């Protein structure tokens, strides 16, 4: 069974839909469908945690004056070096 790329939440949902259809039509067994579904669930968790981590980092940069100052200094240094 060929699945589409699963790099976004929407793509994971589309892949799950294809798996359900494949099980319903007998293309794959329910066991195979469950195994594929478990893999997609893991991918979903990875994407979710990466998204949460990036949001936390952004909030820290916005609301933590020391981090914000360090980032501004880093940007300034890159501009001067260029």
N, C-alpha and C positions, 0 to 999 in steps of 0.2 A: 504494500500500500504506500503510495506516495503522499506525503504530507507537505503542505506549503511551509515556507519559512515561519518560524515561531519566535520572532524577536520583539513582538509587541503584545500587549494584552489582547488587542483585537485579532491578531493572527492566531493566538492561542485559542480564542473562542471559535474562530473559523475551523481550526484543526480539530477541535473537539466535536464540532458539528459533523465534519467528515467522518470521524471515527464512529459516532452514533449511527450515521447513515450506513456505514460499512457493516456494522454489527447487525443492524436491522435488516439489511439485504442479504446477509450471509456471506459477504466477502471475507470477513474475518470473524473469528470466534469471539464470544464475550470475554474470554480470558485474555486474548490478544488485545481487545479493546480496552480492557481494564489496565493492562500493562502500559499501553500507549498513553492512556489517560493519566496514569501515575507519573510518567515522564513529563507530560505537559504540566501537571501540577507542580512538579519540581521546578520546571522552567518558570512558571508563574511566580513561585516563591522567590526565585532568584531575582526576577525583574522587580517584584514588589519591594524586596529589601534594598536593592540598588537604588530604586526611586526614593525610598524613605531616607536612605543615607545621603543622597545628593540634596534632598530638601533640608535635612538637618544641617549639612555643611553650609548651605546657602544662608539659612537662618543664623547660624553662628557668625558668619561673615558680616551679616547685616547688623546684628544686635550686640556683638562682642567688639567693643572699641579696640582692644589690643589686636584681635585678628584683622579687623578692618584696617587699622593703621599698618600692620605688617603687609597686608595685601596691596595697599596703596604704595607703600615703599617698594615692594617688588615690581609693581607696574612702572613706577617712576624709574627704577634702576634699568628696566628693560628698554624704556624709551631713551634714556641717556646713552645706553650701550649701542643702540641702533643707529 
